[in-house]
């Protein structure tokens, strides 16, 4: 196993807790509109998020259009104009971004890695770069702490395509075999990284590993906290 010279991270649900904000925002937004809220509506939101964000990442929908699609679906109002859908989503978005937080293990882990002068650190994410840079600023995580921040618009293809991971390695001046990739999605992040020649690390914060069959995650190292990353170097 080659010595590690670089670490690449996913951003959402890896370094930044966005899910807590999403859950509270969808409930608060629906209540403010006088509409039913609760677990069932949150589950509906997650279904639409999976559907339309996946289509955005695949290039089938534009960034704003996938937002409008989610707004129309949640409002059960396909006849919404673009302006109405934008207004609906903006109400949700303001509540959601107010709830963005760093995970408790994010800053200590990055501080530990920063002590290694020969180590490069970067972010590779399937969301637009400018949007993710704004998010870093909101949660108090300086973009300057990273040697690269590559969003979907700066990648040759979205994760799990090998090109996404190799672009991160190139930006850090590291070979794939000497680069860790840490992300919260087992296949999009860890398996994709492994198949591109990196060491794929699945950050399983919620204990999902037991759901997978033997062999599905061959070659993938599973951790429950970012605190484990420093020991992998």
C-alpha positions as CSV (number, residue, x, y, z in Angstrom):
1,X,0.0,0.0,0.0
2,X,1.5,3.4,-1.1
3,X,2.1,6.1,1.5
4,X,-0.8,8.6,1.5
5,X,0.0,12.0,0.1
6,X,-3.5,13.4,-0.4
7,X,-7.0,13.2,1.1
8,X,-10.1,14.1,-0.9
9,X,-13.5,14.6,0.8
10,X,-17.1,14.7,-0.3
11,X,-18.8,17.7,1.3
12,X,-22.5,17.2,2.0
13,X,-23.2,14.8,4.8
14,X,-19.5,14.2,5.1
15,X,-18.0,17.4,6.3
16,X,-21.3,19.4,6.6
17,X,-24.5,18.2,8.2
18,X,-27.2,19.3,5.8
19,X,-29.7,16.6,6.6
20,X,-30.8,18.1,10.0
21,X,-31.4,21.4,8.2
22,X,-33.4,19.7,5.5
23,X,-35.6,17.9,7.9
24,X,-36.5,20.9,10.0
25,X,-36.8,23.2,6.9
26,X,-39.3,21.1,5.1
27,X,-41.5,20.8,8.2
28,X,-41.2,24.5,9.0
29,X,-41.8,25.6,5.4
30,X,-44.9,23.5,5.0
31,X,-46.4,24.6,8.3
32,X,-45.8,28.2,7.3
33,X,-47.7,27.6,4.1
34,X,-50.6,26.0,6.1
35,X,-49.9,22.5,4.6
36,X,-49.5,19.1,6.3
37,X,-46.1,18.4,7.7
38,X,-44.4,15.5,9.5
39,X,-42.4,12.4,8.7
40,X,-44.5,11.5,5.6
41,X,-43.9,14.8,4.0
42,X,-40.2,14.6,4.8
43,X,-40.1,11.2,3.2
44,X,-41.8,12.6,0.1
45,X,-39.2,15.3,-0.1
46,X,-36.4,12.8,0.0
47,X,-37.9,10.9,-2.8
48,X,-38.2,14.0,-5.0
49,X,-34.7,15.0,-4.0
50,X,-33.3,11.7,-5.1
51,X,-35.2,11.8,-8.4
52,X,-34.6,15.4,-9.5
53,X,-31.1,15.9,-8.1
54,X,-30.0,12.7,-9.8
55,X,-31.4,14.0,-13.1
56,X,-29.5,17.3,-12.5
57,X,-26.2,15.5,-11.9
58,X,-26.8,13.4,-15.0
59,X,-27.3,16.6,-17.1
60,X,-31.0,16.0,-17.8
61,X,-32.1,19.1,-15.8
62,X,-30.6,22.5,-15.1
63,X,-29.8,23.6,-11.6
64,X,-32.8,25.9,-11.3
65,X,-35.1,23.5,-13.1
66,X,-34.5,20.7,-10.7
67,X,-35.4,23.0,-7.9
68,X,-38.6,24.0,-9.6
69,X,-39.5,20.3,-10.2
70,X,-39.1,19.6,-6.5
71,X,-41.2,22.6,-5.5
72,X,-44.0,21.6,-7.9
73,X,-44.0,18.0,-6.7
74,X,-44.1,18.9,-3.0
75,X,-46.8,21.5,-3.6
76,X,-48.8,18.9,-5.7
77,X,-49.1,21.8,-8.1
78,X,-47.7,20.9,-11.6
79,X,-49.3,24.1,-13.0
80,X,-47.0,26.4,-10.9
81,X,-45.3,29.1,-12.9
82,X,-41.5,29.3,-12.8
83,X,-41.7,32.4,-10.6
84,X,-44.1,30.6,-8.2
85,X,-41.9,27.6,-8.0
86,X,-38.8,29.7,-7.4
87,X,-40.6,31.5,-4.6
88,X,-41.7,28.2,-3.0
89,X,-38.2,26.8,-3.1
90,X,-36.6,30.0,-1.8
91,X,-38.7,29.8,1.3
92,X,-37.6,26.3,1.9
93,X,-34.0,27.1,1.0
94,X,-33.6,30.0,3.5
95,X,-34.8,27.7,6.3
96,X,-32.5,24.9,5.2
97,X,-29.3,26.9,4.9
98,X,-29.9,28.4,8.3
99,X,-29.7,24.8,9.6
100,X,-26.3,23.9,8.0
101,X,-23.7,22.9,10.5
102,X,-20.3,21.3,10.6
103,X,-20.2,17.8,12.1
104,X,-18.5,17.7,15.4
105,X,-15.6,15.7,14.0
106,X,-15.0,17.9,10.9
107,X,-12.9,20.7,12.3
108,X,-10.7,18.5,14.6
109,X,-10.0,16.1,11.8
110,X,-9.0,18.9,9.4
111,X,-6.9,20.5,12.1
112,X,-5.1,17.2,12.6
113,X,-4.5,16.7,8.8
114,X,-3.3,20.3,8.5
115,X,-0.3,19.5,10.8
116,X,1.1,17.3,8.1
117,X,3.1,19.6,5.8
118,X,3.4,17.0,3.1
119,X,-0.3,16.3,2.9
120,X,-2.7,17.8,0.3
121,X,-6.4,18.1,1.1
122,X,-9.3,18.7,-1.3
123,X,-13.0,18.4,-1.9
124,X,-14.8,16.8,-4.8
125,X,-18.6,17.2,-4.9
126,X,-21.5,16.6,-7.3
127,X,-22.9,20.1,-6.7
128,X,-22.0,23.4,-8.3
129,X,-18.7,24.9,-7.0
130,X,-20.0,28.3,-6.3
131,X,-22.9,26.9,-4.3
132,X,-20.6,24.7,-2.2
133,X,-18.1,27.6,-1.6
134,X,-21.0,29.6,-0.3
135,X,-21.9,26.7,2.0
136,X,-18.4,26.5,3.3
137,X,-18.5,30.2,4.2
138,X,-21.9,29.8,5.9
139,X,-20.6,27.1,8.3
140,X,-17.3,28.9,9.0
141,X,-15.0,26.6,7.1
142,X,-12.5,28.6,5.1
143,X,-12.1,27.4,1.5
144,X,-8.4,28.3,1.9
145,X,-8.1,25.2,4.2
146,X,-8.3,23.1,1.0
147,X,-5.9,22.8,-1.8
148,X,-8.8,22.3,-4.2
149,X,-12.6,22.6,-4.2
150,X,-14.0,20.9,-7.3
151,X,-17.7,21.0,-7.9
152,X,-19.7,19.4,-10.7
153,X,-19.0,22.3,-13.1
154,X,-15.2,21.7,-12.8
155,X,-15.3,18.0,-13.2
156,X,-15.2,16.0,-16.5
157,X,-18.1,13.9,-15.1
158,X,-20.0,13.4,-11.9
159,X,-19.0,10.9,-9.3
160,X,-18.9,7.9,-9.4
161,X,-17.3,8.3,-12.8
162,X,-13.5,7.8,-12.5
163,X,-12.9,11.1,-14.1
164,X,-14.2,13.0,-11.1
165,X,-11.8,11.3,-8.7
166,X,-8.9,11.5,-11.1
167,X,-9.5,15.3,-11.5
168,X,-9.2,15.6,-7.7
169,X,-5.9,13.7,-7.7
170,X,-4.6,15.9,-10.5
171,X,-5.6,19.1,-8.7
172,X,-3.6,17.9,-5.7
173,X,-0.6,16.6,-7.7
174,X,-1.1,13.1,-6.3
175,X,-1.4,9.7,-7.8
176,X,-4.6,7.7,-7.2
177,X,-2.9,5.0,-5.2
178,X,-1.6,7.6,-2.7
179,X,-4.9,9.3,-2.3
180,X,-7.8,8.7,0.1
181,X,-11.3,9.5,-0.8
182,X,-13.7,9.9,2.1
183,X,-17.5,10.2,1.5
184,X,-20.8,9.3,3.0
185,X,-22.2,7.4,0.0
186,X,-20.9,3.8,-0.3
187,X,-21.1,3.5,-4.1
188,X,-21.1,7.0,-5.4
189,X,-18.1,7.9,-3.2
190,X,-16.2,4.9,-1.8
191,X,-16.7,2.3,-4.6
192,X,-16.3,4.9,-7.3
193,X,-13.0,6.0,-5.7
194,X,-11.8,2.4,-5.4
195,X,-12.6,1.7,-9.0
196,X,-10.6,4.8,-10.0
197,X,-7.6,3.5,-8.2
198,X,-7.9,5.5,-5.0
199,X,-8.4,4.2,-1.4
200,X,-12.1,4.4,-1.0
201,X,-13.3,5.2,2.5
202,X,-17.0,5.0,3.4
203,X,-18.0,7.3,6.2
204,X,-21.0,5.3,7.6
205,X,-22.3,7.6,10.3
206,X,-25.7,5.9,10.6
207,X,-24.7,2.2,10.7
208,X,-25.8,1.1,7.3
209,X,-22.9,-1.3,6.6
210,X,-24.8,-4.2,8.0
211,X,-27.4,-3.9,5.2
212,X,-25.0,-4.9,2.5
213,X,-24.2,-8.4,1.3
214,X,-20.7,-9.9,1.7
215,X,-18.6,-8.8,-1.2
216,X,-20.6,-5.7,-2.2
217,X,-18.0,-3.4,-0.5
218,X,-14.8,-5.4,-1.2
219,X,-11.8,-3.2,-0.8
220,X,-13.7,-0.5,1.0
221,X,-12.7,0.7,4.4
222,X,-15.7,1.6,6.6
223,X,-15.4,4.2,9.3
224,X,-18.0,5.7,11.7
225,X,-16.3,9.0,12.3
226,X,-13.9,11.4,10.5
227,X,-11.7,11.0,13.6
228,X,-10.5,7.7,12.1
229,X,-9.0,9.4,9.0
230,X,-5.8,10.5,10.7
231,X,-4.9,7.0,11.7
232,X,-5.1,5.8,8.0
233,X,-2.1,7.9,7.0
